[in-house]
Amino acid sequence: LNAMVRNSPELSQYSEFRKFANLRGTGVLATRLYMDKVLDTPYSANACWGFDEGVGMTYFDITKLHGLNVNDESEDNEVSGSIIEIDYYHAASLLVMSDKDIVEKVKRDLDTILGTLSINAKI
């Protein structure tokens, strides 16, 4: 919308449309890891920073958010381990990475955050 308003004399006549000129985008990278073990996360949503300059991140324990059954040893388990999603914000510098490199980076960051339990878990 920003570019449409900037490049359209007709739209830019109206203050309602000129407000769209203030919009800007940001790159977001979201990656889900399906782990083979249950990871004990402090909260279902956890804000983090300090891994990449200018890039913020939040990791989510999808199994907790959706109340998925992973603790029961019965055959009724919905998933076999934790599902963790890590979202990076202002992530333009990460979006150019290959899928393989992204997964390795996400796992490495998660290992740093959660420690031994995550290090011992496989994707």
N, C-alpha and C positions, 0 to 999 in steps of 0.2 A: 504494500500500500504506500509506503514511503516514496518509492520511485514513481509510482503512478501519479501521486499528487505533485511531486517535483516536476514531472514532465508533462503535466496537463494544465494549461492555462485555465481551462474551464473549471476543473476541480479546485485549483488553488485559489479561486475567487471566494470560496466558502470557508469560514473559520472552522467549521466542523471537520472538513477534510484536511485543512492545514495542520490540525493537531496530529494527524498521522505522520507528518514529517518528523516528529519527535521519536518515532519508533525506530528501534535498531534491533538487529538480531544478535544472537549469541550461539555459539556452537555448543551442543550438548552431546555427550557420548554416554550411552547407557548399555551396560553389559550384564548379562545374567550368567552366573556360574551355578551349575548343578553339582553339588558336592556329594561325595560318597559317605560322609559322616555328618552327624548333627553338630553344628558349631554353636557354642554358647555365646550369643551376642548380647550386649548389655541392654539394648532397646531394639524395637522393630525398625526404627529410623535413627541413623547416627551421622551427624555432620562431622566432616574431617577436613583438614587442610594441611599444607606443608609438603606435599609430595612433588608438585610441579608449580613453578612460579606463576602466579596469576590464575591458577586453576583451582576451583573449589570442588568439593565432592561430598556426596552423601551416600552411605551404603544402607541398604534395606534388607532385612531378613524377611523375605517373601513368605517363608513358611510360617512365621509368627503373624505377619500382617493378614494372611488369609486363613489362619487357624488350621493349617494342614497337619495331619497326623504323621509324625515321624518318630515318636517315642515308643509306640506300641510294637511289640515283637510279633504280633499276629500278621496274618496274610492280608489284613484290611488296610495296611499302610498305604497312604496316598503317594508318598514319596520315600525314597530310601535315605535321603540326607537333606541337609539344608539347601535351600535355594537362596542365593545372595545376589542382589543387584547392586552394582556400583554405578552411580551417575556422576560424571565429571561435567562441570559447568565452565564456560569460557574455554572450551576444549578444542579450539581450532588447531592448536599445535599437536593434539593427539589424533585428530580425525584423519591425518595423512598416514597413520601407521597401518600395517597389514593386520588382518584379523588375528593371525597367530601372535603377533607382537602385542596387540591389545590384550588378548587373553592372558599372556604371560605377565604383562604389566599389572593388570587387575589382580591376578593371583598374588603377585609379589607385594602389592600394596596391602591386600587383605592379610597376608601373612605378617606383615609389619604391624598392622593394627591389632590382630587377634592372637598373634603368637603361635605357640607350639601346636595347639589344636588345629589351627588352619594349616600350618606347615605340614602336618601329618595327613591332612585330607587331600584327596585327589579330586580332580574335576571329572 
